């Protein structure tokens, strides 16, 4: 994984010192609230419903065991002993004291972590596939390009105050596990007929109040031009993006207003100027960054017969092996997902004690690395197959072996009204109610893959628009209600879900979901996923069942 050099460490340390002084002056009344706002936002600090919330960057979802231990230590020392992992591969502290935030930043800097540009109208943390570098279907390792983009975008003076926040995602595999089509910029990394690395560039995706999927504006781009082309996109956005209305300020609104074709023309025109005035990305710089992402010293192992492995272990291990273990590109290895979705747990939350356990297990079984997924789970990416049973047994001791990755109870969920001042409804209690109603693991495995996403408001932090089942909290005369939509997907064929009808009280939602699943089970073809059945039969059968009046 990427290691800071002297320059990296110096700029992060300097930022800590700057913010310490800014915080001191703000608390002393020497800096006005409006002047402090952009300063705290660019250091990852929000003011939430009950306390500040601090968002820490996890670049492209990659953590070392040392960093995970430091997060555990910080959560004990400055917070309430737990952290929250987000859908953008970051980590949040929900209860820090403002006066202690500089100390938190200093502790993070000691382990090559920071909170720079995790909020505010700037380029945020670049995200990627949680299995980057190890996925069996990977064409190009995207981590190199994520790091190049991170270094380019951090402290870029031209993009510090954009019209709105800006998010970039990069994928390099056959399956898009980075949800690139719902980002401001999506980068698909591939190889052409001559086995040369190229990029497909998509622009204008995003969720929130006006959900849209991105459009392709360039089919193939050479690596040396990646940064000048991205900068051209940002320049066009900076010039033409709206600043008079924050709800219409995202790049997706601009792309739709002028059309993707016209937007692409503007980018191409800007790019011609950029290529003349700016240097391309040199090969030696690409090589420098790539040295941080070479394959570890894997042992020479053969793949095990997983049927034999299952037969020698309990049935509960078989469920976990089927659901939580992902095929690795290196023979004899596997990637293991630790779902932070045990019944009763807030999705994405993990205690300091369990963070320490995860760090120890990463050192013992996964070469000291941990990944964060968009689904708010953690991954041990380099586990020897002959150690899977032993690892599973240890995970079970700490309630980290729930075999529900990709199933209904692997809920993607925002903090909602329990923490967020913007939320209309409390999403965490609904998530728990759903987990309790559908905790029968045999039933979950029978109905198969279902993405369930719950957002507490239209900001869509849980990406409810692209859940196979999306649930949105709404306010009806001061009461919490939830709207349900079906048919969304964040894959390479991304689709936005459609609302089935009027909203429901929170206590009714689990029973409504049961009716929806009953329709699926009745209508599905053999081995057909929920999303495929939903798109095949349309919404009407689900509507009829859900809104049918009792006899």
N, C-alpha and C positions, 0 to 999 in steps of 0.2 A: 504494500500500500504506500501511498505518497508520504514522504517524510519532509518536514520543513527544512529548508536551508537557512543560512544566517539571515538572509533578506526577509524570508517569510516570518521568522521569529521576531525580528526587529519591528516589522510593521504591526504585528499583533500586539507586542508589548507596548509599543507607542500608543496604539489605540486604547489600551487599558488605562494608561497614564492620562491620556486626554479625557476619557470619559470619567475617570475618578475626579479630576478637577472640575469638569462640567457638572457632575452630580453635586459636588460640594457647594459650588456656587449657586446651583438651583435651590438646594435645601436652605441656603443662607439668604435666599430672596434676591440674589444678584442676577439671576437669569429668569426671564419671564416664562410663563407656562407655554405660550405659543412658540417661543424660541427654543425651549427645551424639547418640544415635541419631536422635531426631526432628528435631534441628537439621540434621543432615547430609542426612536424607531430604528435608526441605522445601527443600533447596538442590540437589537432584538428584544426591546422592552415595551410591552403593552400595559395599559391600565385596564384590568378586567373588572368583573362585577364586584369581587370581594378583595382583591389584592392585585399587585402587579403580576404579569405573566412574562416569563423570559424564555425566548426561543433560541436554542443553541443549534448551530449548523452541524449537520452530519453530511459532508460532501459525498454525493452520489451513494449515500447509505452505507458507508464503510467505516467501521470502528475497530480499534485494537482492544485487546483485553485490558490494557493499561488505561485506555480512555474510559472504558465501561466502569472500571473500578473507581475512577475519579468522579464519574457521574453519580455513582452510589454514595461516595464520600460527600459530595456537594449536597445531594438531596438530604442526607442526614444532618449536615451542619447548618444548612441555610433554608431548608424547606421542611416538608412533612414526611420525609422518608420514602418518597416514591417519585417517579418521573413518568411522563406521557410521551409516547412516540406517535408522530403525526403521519398523515397520508403523503407528505412530501419528504419523508425520510429524515426529518429533524426530530429533536427531542425538546420537550417543554418542561419548565418548572412552574408550577401553578401558585406558589405561595412565597416567593422571595420578598424580602424587605428592600425597598428602594435604596436605602443607605448601604446595604450590603452587596448590591449588584456589582460594583467595581471589584470587590473581593472575589466574587464568583468568577468574574471575567479573568482575574489574575490567576486563580486556580486552574481554570480551563487552559489558559495560555501555556501553563507548565507542561501540559500533555498535548500540545499542538491542536487546541480547539479554540473556537471563538463564536461570537454571535453576530458577526458583521453581516449586514445586508440580509438578515433573516426576516426583516419587515421593512415597511416603507416603500415609497415609489421608486424602486430600483430593481436591478436584476437580482433575483433571489437565488437560493441554493439550486444548482443544476442537479437534476435527479436522473436515475437510470434504473436498469434491471437489477433486482436484488441478487440475481445469479450471474451477474456480469463476470466474465473471466472463467467461469466453471460450467456454464450451461451447455448441455449436449447439442442444442440447436443453434449455438452461437456462430455467427459468420465473422464478425469483427468484435474484438473486445472494446466496448464503448468507454471504459474508464479512462483511458488515455485522453480521449477527446473531451470527456467531462472535466478532467483536470486542466486541460488547455483552456477551456471556456471559463473555468473558475478563476484561473490566474488572470485572464484577459478582462473579465467583468468586475473583479474585485477592485473597488476604489476607482473605477473608470470615471474620470471627471465629467464626461459628457452624458453619462447615464446615471447620475446620482439622484436627479430629480425628474424622473420620467412622468408622463401624464398619470400613470398608475403603476402598480406592482407588475413585474414582468417575470415570467417563468419559462424555463427551457428544460426540455427532457430529451435524452439521447438513448436510442436502443440499437442493438447490433445483432439481434437474433431473429430467427424466423417468427417467433411469437413476440408480440409487443407487450412486454411486462412493465413498460415505463409509461403507458397511457399517453403517448406522444400526441395523439390527435386532440387531446383536450388541454394542450398547453399553448402559450403564446407562440413559441417556436418549438417544433418537433424536428429532431434530426434522426433520420434513419441511416445507419451506417451499413454499407454493403460492399461487395466486390464485383467489378465488371467482368466482361468476358476475358480480359487479360489478367485477371486476378489482382487488379489494382483497387485500393480502397477508394470509395467514393461516398458522397452524402446526398441523400434526398432531403430537401428542405420543405417543411410544412409550416404555415403561418396562420394564425387567427383562431386557434382553438381556445376554449375556456368555458367555465361553467358559471355559477352565480345566477344573477337575475336574468341574464340573456345567454343561455347555454348554446354553444356552437362547436362544431368539429372543424379542425384545421383543413386548409386547402394546400395542395402542392403548388409551390411557386417555382421550384427548380428541381428537375428530375435527377440531375447528376452534377456534383461539384467536387473539384479536386481538393485534397487536403490542404495544400498550400494557400488556398483561397478561403478557407473556412471562416477565419476571423474577419477578413475584410467584407465578406458577404453578410455575416451576421451583423457587423457594424453598420452596413448599409441599410439593413432592415430596421435597426434601432434608430438610425438617423431619419429615415422616412417617417417612422412612428413619432419621433420626437418633434418633427416639423409639422405633421398634419393631425396628430392625435388630439382629441378634444381635452381641454383643461377647464372648461366652464361647467361641466357636469360629470361628477365622478362615476355615475352609473353608465356613462357613455364614453368613458375615457380609455377603456381597454383596447388593445390593438384589434381584437376581433370585430369591434364595432366599426373601426376604420376600414378593415378589409372588406366587410360586408357592404359598407356604404359606397366604396369606390369600385367594388368587385375584385376578386382575386387576380384576374388578368391585368387590370389596370394597376393594382398594387405591385404586382410582379414587374411591370414595366417601370414603375417609379424606382423600385429597388435596383433593377438592372442599370438604369441611368445613373443612379448614385454610385453603384458599384464600379462603373467605368471610371468615374472620377477617383474613387477610393484606390483603385488599382494603380493609378498613376501617381498618387500622392503618398500612399502608405506601403510599407513593406509587406510582402507575403510572409506566411508562416514558414520559416526556414527548416530544412530537413534536420539540421543539427539540434534545433529546439524540440522538434517532434521526437527525435531520438533521446534527448535528455529526459523528457517527461516519461517516455515509454520504458525507460530503465526501472522505473518504480513499479511497473506492472508486469514483470516477467513471472513466469510460472514458478511456484515454490519447488522445493526439493522433494517431489513426490517419490514415494517408494514404488518399486515395480511390483504391482499386484494384479491379479486376475479378477475379473468380475465374478461375483458369486451368483449362484442360481437363487433368485429371491424366493422361489417356491420352496426350495429346501430350507432356506433361512426361516420362512414363515412356519413350516411344519415343526421346526425344532423349538418354537416359542409359543407362548400363550396367544389366544385369539385376539386379545387386546393389543398385542404387539403387531399382529397382522393388520389390524385396522390402521394403526399408526404408520406402519411401513407403507401401506397403500396410499395414505393420504398426505403424510407429512414428509416423506422422503423423495427427493428430486434427483433425477438421473444426471450424473456428472460427466463431463467430457473426458475425464481421465479414468481409465479402467481401474476398478478396485476401490473407487471413492464414491461418495454421495454427498448431497447437500441436504441438511435437515432443518425444517422449519419448526420453531418453537412458537406456537400460537399463544398470544397473550389474550386469550378469549375463554378461559375457564369460566364455567357458570358462576355468576355473581361478581366477576371481575369487570371493572370498567375497561372496555376495549382499548388496547394500546398502553394501559398502565402497567407498571411493574415496580415492585418494592426494591429498596436498596439491598435488602438481603438477597433477593433473587438476582439482582444485577451482579452481585459478587459471585453467586453460583454460576451464572452464565459466563462470566469472565474466567472462572476456574475451569469450566468445561471446555471453553474455547482453547485454553492453553493445553489442556489434556488431549482433546480430540480434534481440534480444527485449526491448528497452526497459529493460534492466537488471534484469529479474526472473527468478527461478528458483522453481519449485515442487517440492515433495517429495510423492511419491505413497505410498499404502498399500502398494504393491507394491515399495517400497524403490528407486524410480527417481527421476530428476530430469527436469523438464520445462522447456523454453523455450516460453513460452505465447503469444508474439506475433510469430511469424516470418512475414515476407512470403513468399508462395508463390513469387514470382520469385527468391527467394534460397535455396530449398530445396536445389537441387543443390550450390550453393557451400557451404552449411552442412554438408551430408552429406559432402562431400569433406574438409572440415576435421575433422569428428568422426572420420572414418576414420583420420586421422593419429594419433589418440590412443586408438584402440580404444574409441570411444564411439558407434559406429554399428552395433552388433550388432542385426540386424533381428528381434528375438524378443519384442517386447512382447506379453504375453498368451499366449505359446506355452509349451510344456512347460518349456523351459530358463529362462524368466523366473521362477525359483523364488523364492518367499517363504520366508525361512529365518531362524531365530533364531541368535544366536552359539553356542548349544549348549555342550557340555562343554569346548570349547576355552577358554571364558571364564567361563561361568556356574556358580556353586557349586550351583545347584539342578538342573542338567541331569542326566539319566540317560544321555545319549548325545551323541556329537559329530555335529551336524547338518551342519556345513560340509563335511567330507570326503565325506559322502553326496551333498550337492548337487553337488560337483565331479565325482563319479563319474557321476552322472546326466547332467550337462552333457556329459561326454566321450562317453558312450555315444550320446547323441542330438544330437550337434552338427551333423549333416547338415541344413542349413537347408531344403532342398527337402522332406525328410521332415517336418520340423516344420511347414512351411506346409501340407503335405498333410493332416496330422491336425488342424490348426487349433487353435482356442482351447481351452486347458486351463490351469486354475489348479492348480499344484502347490505345496503348502505343507508345510514340514518343521519340526516343533517338537522340541526336545530333551527336553521334559518336559511334564507335564500342565498346566503353567501356560499353555501354548498361546500363547506370544508370537508365533508365526508363523501363528496362526489356522488350524491344521490342520483343525479341525472344519468349516470352511466352504470348504476347498479342494475343487475337483472331485475331486482326488486328495489326500488328507491322509495325512501320514506322521508318526508319533509315536515318539520314542525311549523305550524302556522298559528296565528293568534286570532281567535274568534271572540270578540268582546271580552277580552281579558282571560279567556280560557284556552288551555292547551289542546290543540287538535293536530291530527297528522294526516297528511295527504299521501296517497300511494300512487306510484307510477310503475309501469312494467316495460320490459323490453330494452333496457339500456345495456350498453357494453362499452368497455374501454379498450377493446382489442384493436388489431389493425383494421378491422371493419367496424370501427366505433359507431355506435348508434346512441341516440338520446331517448330515454324512456318517455312514455306517454302517460298522462294522468288518467286514471280509470274513472274518476268521478268525485263527488263530494268527500270531504275529509271526515275522520273518525276521532272519537275520544281515545285517549291513550289506552285505557283499559280494554278497549274493543279491538285494538290492532292485532294482538296475537291470534285471536279467533278469526279475524279477517284473513290473515296470512294462511291459516289452516284451510280456509275455503279455497284460496288461490292455489294452494298446493294440491288439494283434492282434484281440482280441475286438471292440473298438470298430470297427475298420476293417471287419471281417466283417459286423457287425450294423447299422451305421449306414445311415440313409436318405440320399438325396442332400442334401448341404449341412447335414446334421444335426450339431450340436455334440456333443462328448463328454458333457457334462452331460445333454443331452436324451436321448441314447441310453441313458445309464446309468439315468436315471429311468424311461425307457420299458420297458426289458427287465429291470430289477431287478438284484440282486447275483448271483443264482445262476449265470448264464453265466460271469461273471468268476471266481467261486469254483471252479467246475468246472475251468476252465483252469489257474488258479494252483496248485491243490492236487492236480491229476491226477498220479498216480504214473507214472513212466517205464516204458515197456513193457519 
